[in-house]
């Protein structure tokens, strides 16, 4: 009888993000009425959430191994600025996309090597790298915005639409499908979950744990750089402040989505819903007229709730 009760409790925490999502919609419906659900505002939420959704997919893999990646808020502005400078100098979209993505991969590789071969905790490695690349983005831009004049790039990465549907929606959908396939239907995904569940046992069964960890940070780096391009495409410019503090929203979205910070679990769809939830909350708080300080308080509470839910899932997984 007790085991059945525990199983039901696990199911509740597993679907917590969907419950909170519906609850948030109900609150904003009562508070803001039809204004919140206008087509214009819903499109704004998609625009504001697309980059977070892409990073949430990468963060899901990292957290599933029991790691963490704070570097994302440093990669986002640096990748965007590198892309903007290349586009303005050459007008070559291929280079403007390939170079920042390669940069993201290299940063992820560096994170992975420092964590695995030098056994430095992921939190410290990625926190340090975050500071490095935020500084780099400020330095190369001289703290100024860099406009992007290539309309094709801007349309592909955020400003355009296909059949009347925002191109950013297709970016979210593409990475949702890619993430689900990679995590749930490939050997790499199974190895990620195995490493997060029990790294020693995974290594005993032949999984190259260090290789898997490095690959997850490379993936996170590439997707963070992609998010940087989406920020730039949406605003037609690059700026060192893009992605500022976004790591907290991304981590909260992923944990709320059902991925435990202790590793061993991962839910791509939940992470995307969590990202949409964070975007919806941020948007609703602004529309509701809350001050910046009040918004930070609410977001802080949400992060605490997300971590509490993640710890609850981890505790029940061990029982």
PEVENUR-V461160 format. One record per backbone hydrogen bond with DSSP energy under -1.0 kcal/mol. CO is the residue of the C=O (numbers start at 1). NH is the residue of the N-H. If there is no record, write none. Layout:
BEGIN
<<CO & NH> <CO & NH>>
END
This chain:
BEGIN
<<1 & 5> <2 & 6> <3 & 7> <4 & 8> <5 & 9> <6 & 10> <7 & 11> <8 & 12> <9 & 13> <10 & 14> <11 & 15> <13 & 16> <15 & 19> <16 & 20> <17 & 21> <18 & 22> <19 & 23> <20 & 24> <21 & 25> <22 & 26> <23 & 27> <24 & 28> <25 & 29> <26 & 30> <27 & 31> <28 & 32> <33 & 36> <38 & 42> <39 & 43> <40 & 44> <41 & 45> <42 & 46> <43 & 47> <44 & 48> <45 & 49> <46 & 50> <49 & 53> <50 & 54> <51 & 55> <52 & 56> <53 & 57> <54 & 58> <55 & 59> <56 & 60> <57 & 61> <58 & 62> <59 & 63> <60 & 64> <62 & 67> <63 & 66> <64 & 264> <71 & 74> <71 & 75> <72 & 76> <74 & 78> <75 & 79> <76 & 80> <77 & 81> <78 & 82> <79 & 83> <80 & 84> <81 & 85> <82 & 86> <83 & 87> <84 & 88> <85 & 89> <86 & 90> <87 & 91> <92 & 96> <93 & 97> <94 & 98> <95 & 99> <97 & 101> <98 & 102> <99 & 103> <100 & 104> <101 & 105> <102 & 106> <103 & 107> <104 & 108> <105 & 109> <106 & 110> <107 & 111> <108 & 112> <109 & 113> <110 & 114> <111 & 115> <112 & 116> <113 & 117> <114 & 120> <121 & 125> <122 & 126> <123 & 127> <124 & 128> <125 & 129> <126 & 130> <127 & 131> <128 & 132> <129 & 133> <130 & 134> <131 & 135> <132 & 136> <133 & 137> <134 & 138> <135 & 139> <136 & 140> <137 & 141> <138 & 143> <141 & 144> <146 & 238> <150 & 154> <151 & 155> <152 & 156> <153 & 157> <154 & 159> <155 & 160> <160 & 167> <162 & 165> <165 & 162> <166 & 169> <167 & 171> <168 & 172> <169 & 173> <170 & 174> <171 & 175> <172 & 176> <173 & 177> <174 & 178> <175 & 179> <176 & 180> <177 & 181> <178 & 182> <179 & 183> <180 & 184> <181 & 185> <186 & 190> <187 & 191> <188 & 192> <189 & 193> <190 & 194> <191 & 195> <192 & 196> <193 & 197> <194 & 198> <198 & 202> <199 & 203> <200 & 204> <201 & 205> <202 & 207> <203 & 206> <207 & 209> <208 & 212> <209 & 213> <210 & 214> <211 & 215> <212 & 216> <213 & 217> <214 & 218> <215 & 219> <216 & 220> <217 & 221> <218 & 222> <219 & 223> <220 & 224> <221 & 225> <222 & 226> <223 & 227> <224 & 228> <225 & 229> <226 & 230> <227 & 231> <228 & 232> <229 & 233> <230 & 234> <231 & 235> <232 & 236> <232 & 237> <236 & 148> <238 & 146> <239 & 242> <241 & 244> <243 & 246> <245 & 248> <246 & 250> <247 & 251> <248 & 252> <249 & 253> <250 & 254> <251 & 255> <252 & 256> <253 & 257> <254 & 259> <255 & 258> <260 & 263> <267 & 271> <268 & 272> <269 & 273> <270 & 274> <271 & 275> <272 & 276> <273 & 277> <274 & 278> <275 & 279> <276 & 280> <277 & 281> <278 & 282> <279 & 283> <280 & 284> <281 & 285> <282 & 286> <283 & 287> <284 & 288> <285 & 290> <286 & 289> <291 & 295> <292 & 296> <293 & 297> <294 & 298> <295 & 299> <296 & 300> <297 & 301> <298 & 302> <299 & 303> <300 & 304> <301 & 305> <302 & 306> <303 & 307> <304 & 308> <305 & 309> <306 & 310> <307 & 311> <308 & 312> <309 & 313> <310 & 314> <311 & 315> <312 & 316> <313 & 317> <314 & 318>>
END
